[in-house]
Amino acid sequence: MIWNKKDLLGLEELTKEELELILSTASSFKEVSSREIKKVPALRGRTVVNLFYEPSTRTRVSFEVAAKRLSADVINIAAETSSVKKGETLIDTGKNIEALKADIIVMRHNSSGAAAMLARHLNISVVNAGDGWHEHPTQALLDIFTLKEKRGDIEGLNVSIVGDIAHSRVARSNIWGLIKLGARVTVCAPKLLIPAEIEAMGVSVTDNIDEALSRADAVDVLRMQFERDVELAFPKQLEYFKAFGITPERLSKAKKGILVMHPGPINRGIEISSEVADGLNSVILEQVTNGIAVRMAVLFLVDQARDGKRENTD
């Protein structure tokens, strides 16, 4: 199939075929990172702007590495050091970046829907690197890519997502992507951190961590987002770890070979023990590596779609 979207805003809007196209394209690009010279000319002459309104290490650096491996020029803009501090609106910032003849904006924003709003006002491509509590599509894609690499197929897999479901854009994107590809998803958290509408997305819900692990081929452990007032729901961090933390003891009762995933950053001793995070079941660092290939694929595809539309209008 041919990719025809100039933007990547979320996985909710994608079809199974579009998800599979991104994953297959990522598989092709992963080989680039194993070369002595880790670069291809796919985006030579293009400019990618990382526009981040929230702190980020892994995602921003991963997008920067991905763009550079495609031979694009990269500009990093942090909101706290930009004209945003002087009162400039998001749309004005975007239009100024477009006027500088950039080709792709990769944006993280603390407001849900911000990426979609910006995309509606620009002709250049917008890639959502996380918007509020809405979606984080490339994180979910790299999670799914890692599962596919390890298990061969997503259809029929049982995946449990454990942790701060209520505040997690990663959880929402993973749910959309996994279910469309045929996985069975269980979410597990304290009742106060499970959104009321989550079952409508097609998932099973439990607040029993042992039950969630017993049925899982993989567990995706979410970071507890205490900066988003989660302490009001679960005031004692050690209390959370005792009730829901992923430990060797809990893992010993799970399926043999269960994969342990985490989007990072890890809060060791809060949602996961160091023994598990660094153990044989963990694929956390492989997720980081796979994030480069997935983001290369996304940047390449949105650019191809926009370039094709530009040629068709000439």
PyMOL commands that set and color helices and strands:
alter all, ss='L'
color gray80, all
select helices_A, chain A and resi 16-34+58-69+79-81+83-86+90-99+114-121+137-151+169-180+191-193+198-201+209-214+226-228+230-232+237-244+248-252+274-277+284-313
alter helices_A, ss='H'
color red, helices_A
select strands_A, chain A and resi 47-52+73-78+104-109+125-131+158-162+184-188+204-206+218-221+259-261
alter strands_A, ss='S'
color yellow, strands_A
deselect
rebuild
show_as cartoon
